[in-house]
Amino acid sequence: MRAVQCTRWGGPEALALGEVTPPALQGGEIRVAVAAAGVNFADLLMIAGKYQENPPLPFSPGFEIAGTVEEVAPDVTAWRRGDRVMGMLPFGGYAEQAVLPAERAIAMPPSLGFAAAGGFPVAYGTAYGAFAWRARLRPGERVLVFGAAGGVGLASVAVARVLGGEVIAVASGRERLAVAEAHGAAHLIDSGREDVAAQVRALTGGRGVDVVLDPVGGPAFETALRCLASEGRLVVIGFASGQVGTLSAGVALGKNIDLIGCYWGAYRDADADRIRRAYDELGRWIEAGKIAPHVAARVPLAEAPRALALMSSRTLAGKIVLVA
Ligand SMILES: NC(=O)c1ccc[n+]([C@@H]2O[C@H](COP(=O)([O-])OP(=O)(O)OC[C@H]3O[C@@H](n4cnc5c(N)ncnc54)[C@H](OP(=O)(O)O)[C@@H]3O)[C@@H](O)[C@H]2O)c1
């Protein structure tokens, strides 16, 4: 099969399309003909050897896929050849085929196309885990989402809105913010032109927000602390700025705030049933028209380096997806 391979640690230029042996199918697994693979910021970290769990070289990056079941192990009864599925992987999605445990495959919601499904599991799963499980967002709460035009950020705007939050979206560029508005943001702050903390103060009558979702870190984390109301929760999901924020226990005490981490990948490996229930609920939201996963760009598999460069350019809003 054809696969995008990382043969040395580096940037997107370290990737090349090649012919590789398809992954072997073990008991309990299914083989999927990949129609679409989501592109994630963490792919950049993994090909640079800077992710928390790096596979040995050579490997194919790619944390999520959607496609059609091609083969099932003899002990698998839940899936049949031809089923439309999506799912998360530790790596290996940038390929024509992927093998995943049958219990971790998710039935594609009927109205979702392959491209949207390929970019769905990581962004929407993380957003759901962050707000429903970790922050326990309540209807009517005010939510500030940094990186709101990014893959996880845009999904977070949509999920927080469905859970009843009043969402303030922060991103650079009016056009990208317009996409966040279309996905449920009530208020928009252009971080390239506006003072985020001042705008949040104005929007909340000086009180601050109940929940912040931070996929950026660094300066965004510092601003997030200034934007939190008393008893506010700051959910940290990533460090796209390259800088990990720090919070002194004294500040947490003085401001009566909670710092909350959310790592969706750990749930993927630990609790398949809980993950399935989350995707079932997200699937119902899709079918009810409450969320509409957005594809910013479809890029051919062979042009994976261009897809990663496009993500780094911060010019689009939402997910970039590699298509077969
Ligand atoms: N915890 C988890 O389970 C989990 C799951 C998925 C992703 N993540 C993490 O969440 C973060 C975002 O991932 P993603 O796939 O959504 O990425 P993405 O689509 O590239 O979005 C990242 C956003 O961060 C903002 N940003 C600010 N400074 C940046 C910088 N120096 N370089 C790049 N972006 C910068 C950009 O928004 P502006 O251009 O508007 O500033 C960009 O839209 C990453 O750190 C990723 O590892 C964590």
The ligand as a Gaussian input file, in Angstrom:
#p B3LYP/6-31G(d) Opt

LIG

0 1
 N       -5.214000      17.373000      25.030000
 C       -5.589000      16.702000      23.971000
 O       -6.135000      15.596000      24.060000
 C       -5.363000      17.322000      22.615000
 C       -6.047000      16.856000      21.490000
 C       -5.823000      17.491000      20.268000
 C       -4.936000      18.562000      20.203000
 N       -4.270000      18.971000      21.304000
 C       -3.350000      20.109000      21.261000
 O       -4.104000      21.279000      21.025000
 C       -3.307000      22.219000      20.289000
 C       -4.049000      22.623000      19.024000
 O       -4.144000      21.506000      18.149000
 P       -4.888000      21.631000      16.741000
 O       -4.697000      20.343000      16.046000
 O       -6.237000      22.205000      16.923000
 O       -3.953000      22.748000      16.024000
 P       -4.288000      23.911000      14.993000
 O       -5.462000      23.551000      14.159000
 O       -3.020000      24.246000      14.333000
 O       -4.745000      25.139000      15.933000
 C       -3.845000      25.741000      16.788000
 C       -4.241000      27.198000      16.975000
 O       -3.361000      27.747000      17.951000
 C       -3.120000      29.106000      17.676000
 N       -1.706000      29.455000      17.853000
 C       -1.228000      30.403000      18.666000
 N        0.099000      30.458000      18.617000
 C        0.493000      29.533000      17.738000
 C        1.765000      29.152000      17.242000
 N        2.905000      29.725000      17.671000
 N        1.808000      28.164000      16.320000
 C        0.662000      27.574000      15.897000
 N       -0.580000      27.904000      16.343000
 C       -0.656000      28.890000      17.249000
 C       -3.562000      29.352000      16.244000
 O       -4.626000      30.281000      16.341000
 P       -4.454000      31.811000      15.867000
 O       -3.758000      31.761000      14.540000
 O       -5.856000      32.264000      15.789000
 O       -3.657000      32.468000      16.934000
 C       -4.064000      28.014000      15.718000
 O       -5.282000      28.147000      15.009000
 C       -1.963000      21.524000      20.032000
 O       -1.055000      21.905000      21.041000
 C       -2.301000      20.050000      20.171000
 O       -1.181000      19.270000      20.515000
 C       -4.469000      18.357000      22.510000

